[in-house]
Amino acid sequence: MCRVISVCNQKGGVGKSAISCNLGVGLARKGKKVCIIDTDPQGNATFSLGIDNRDKLENTVSSFIEREINEDPIPAKEYVIHNEEVDIIPCNIELASYDYAMMTAYNREHMLENLVKELKKDYDYILIECSPSLNLMTINVLTCSDSVIIPVEPATLSIEGLQLLIESIRSMKKKLNRKLKIEGIVINNVEFRQKEDQRNIEELQEIYGDKIRIFDSMIPKSVRMRECTAHGVSIFRYDPNGKAAQGFEDLSEEVLAYAG
């Protein structure tokens, strides 16, 4: 049975793309068939997997939304690009212009669901990267997801904005998607020797640890992570023996073990 996991945080710069892509590759390395859907108009996940011509692609999330609005669908497989160990449905800046059109469309909260339903028969995991805002596209993502992974950094501002996101997800569960769960919080970009990071991790665990699962696997701060993104490959290919790759290896095992 396919699991649909959204990677969501309304705060930018917390590592949604890095986690979507490298967790996806980590799961694929363990024998799972994985598709990543990029719904961020910045297209960072698309670029991170080596697709640097994203603004010239014909079939993207934005073209899917356009076809849904016009009731002129094409098969889901036409959007899929095979890349490294995972498949990806790309996104580009065009998606930013569709928010208003979606607002006035019929069934506006469920448009992405048609794409996901068609894909589910072919994959073990579908990971969906959200944009850094709680817009209608993000609502679409949460409506068709089984669970949410929330990436945060061990920084005060990152932790402070977390409660709003949690409340929004719970509201979504009540109104649009009864099955939606928070799978857990992933702490990303950690400098383990920094006392400030340690204090913020302890604060996060104190506030949320008895309410929401906090993954044991934390992703260390790493220059290699920035470099692998620039090269359009996963951390497993760029620096397979490094600490960041080990962090994602451990995270993949935790996600596989999750029983809901």
N, C-alpha and C positions, 0 to 999 in steps of 0.2 A: 504494500500500500504506500502510495506517495505521500510524503510529508511536505507541506508548503510552509516555509519559514520566512517571515519578513525580518529584515535587519533595519531597525528604525530608531531614530532619535531626531527630534526637531532641531537640535544643536548641530551646527556644521563642524567639521574638523575633528570628529571623535573616532574616525576610522571605519565608517560604514562600508566603504568600498573595499578596504583592505580585508575586513572580516568577511564580507560577502564572497570575495574572490578566493581568498586563501582557505577559508573554511570549505568552500565548494570544492576546491582542488584536493584538500585534505580528505574529504569524504569520498571523492572519486578514487583516490589512491588506495582506499580501503574497499574498493570493488563496487561502489555505488554509482549509479547513473545519475548525473547531476545537470540541471539547467539553472543558469543564473539569469534573472530578468532585471534589467537595469531600468528603473523608473525615475532616475534623477536626470533632469535636463542637462546637467553638466557632463554627463556621460563618463564619469570617472571610472566606474566598474568596466565599462566598455573599453576605455583606453588602457586600463590596468591589465586587460587580457590581450593586449597587442593589436587592438582594432583602432588604428590612428586615422582612418578616413571616415569616422563616424558621421560627419556632417554631409557626406555624399552618399550614404546608404539609402537604398530605396525602401527596404522593409525594416521598420523600427517600431518601438512602442508608440511613437506619435502617429505613424501611418496606420497602425492597428486601430488607434482611437478614432482617427479620421474615418476609416472604413466602417467602424462600428456606428458612428454617428450617421453615416450615409447608408447604413444597412447594406453594405457591399463587402462582405467578409471574404477572406481567402484562407486556405488551410494554415493552421498554426505552424506547421513545419517550414513554411516559406519564410518565417521570421528568424529561424534558428541559424546561428553561425557555429560551426564546429571548431573549437579552438583548444589547444593543449588537451588536458584531460576532461574538460567540461564543455558543455554547450552554453551559448549565451544568446539572449535576445537583446539587441543593442538599443541604446537611447542616444538622443542628441538634443540640441538646444531647441529644436522645433516643438518639443513637447510643452515648453513653457507657454506657447501661444494657444494651447488647447484648453486651458483651464476654464475660460469663459464659455467656450462651446460645450464643454462637458456639463457645466452648470445648468444649461437649458435643455440638455438631452434627456430622453426617456431612459429610465432605469440608470440614472447617472452614477449611483454608488456601486453598480455591479458590472460595469463595462469590462473591466479587466478579467472578471471571473470567467467569461466565455473563453478567453485565451488559455487561462490556467486549467480549466476543465478539460480542454482538448489535449493539453500537454501531459496531464497527470498519468495517462496510461503508458507513457514512454519513459518515465523517470522515477527514481526512488526518492529524490529530493529536488524541490524547486526552491531556490533562495531568491528573494526579491529585495533588491536594495531600494530603499525609499529616499526621496529627496529630503533635505533638511528643513521641512516645514510640514505642518499638519493641514495640507491642502486637500482638494478633492481627489487627486491622484493617490495620495497616501491613504485616504479613506478607502479607495478602491482596493489598494493592496491589503489593508487590514481586513476588509470584507471577505477576501478570498483566501486568507491565511489560516493555517491551523494554530500557529504560535508566532511569538515575537521574540527575537533576540535584541537586547538593548545594549549597544556599545557605549561605554563611558570612559573618560579619562580620569585619573586620580587627581582632579583639580576641583577647587571649590565651585566655580561657575558651572562646570559640567554636572556636579552633584545637585546643585540648587535647582536646575531645570528639570530634574528627573521626575519630580512629583507631578508636574503638569502632564508629562507624557504618560505616566502610569494612569492618571485619572482619565485621560483621553482614551486610552486603550480599554479601560474598564467601561467607559461610556459606549464605545464601539461594540463591546461584547454584549451589553444590555440591549442595544438598539438594532444592530445589524448583523452580528455574527456570534451566536450563542456559544459556538465551539472554541472561540479564540482564547488562547492562554498566553501568559507571559512565560516563555521557556526559560529565560534567565538573563542576567546582566553579565556582560563580558567587560572586564576591566582591561583597557588597552593602553599601550604607550607608557608602560610603567618603568620608572627608574627605581629599581628595588633598593638601591643604596641611599636614596634621598629620603630623609626623615619626613619631609612634607608629603611625599607620595604615600609613605607608610601611614601617616596620620589620616590622610584622606580616605585611604582604603579601610582603615579601622572605623572611621565615621560612617562610611557607606555600609559596611557590614553591620554596624550598630543600629542604623536607621532602618535598613531594609532586609537584613539577613534572616529575620524570623518571618518575613512576609513574602519575599521573592527569592528564588534561587539565585545565588551569585556563583558563577562558575569558578571552580578551583583553578582552572587554567587561566592565567593572566598573560597577556601578550607584552613582551618587553619592548621598551623603546629601542629602536634600531635604525641606524643609518642604512642598513641593507634593505629595510622595508621601503624606504623612499627610493632607493636605487632600483629595486626590482619593479616598482610601479613605473618608473621612467623607461625601463626596458621592455615593459609590456609582458612580463612573465611573473609567475607565482614565486613566492619565497622558497618553495620547495625546489624549484628549478634553479633559482639564482644563488641561493645560499643554503643548500640542503642540510648542512651540518651545524647551522647557526642556532642561536637561542630562540629567535623568532619562529623558525621552522618547527622547532620542538614545541613551542607554545601552541602553534596551530595543530600540530600532531595530537597533542593532549586534548585540545578543545574538540577536535573531530571525534575523538574517542568518547568524550563526555556527551556530545550531541547524539552519537550513535546509541549510547546507553540510556538516553532519556526515554522514559516510558509515559510521560504526561501525568 
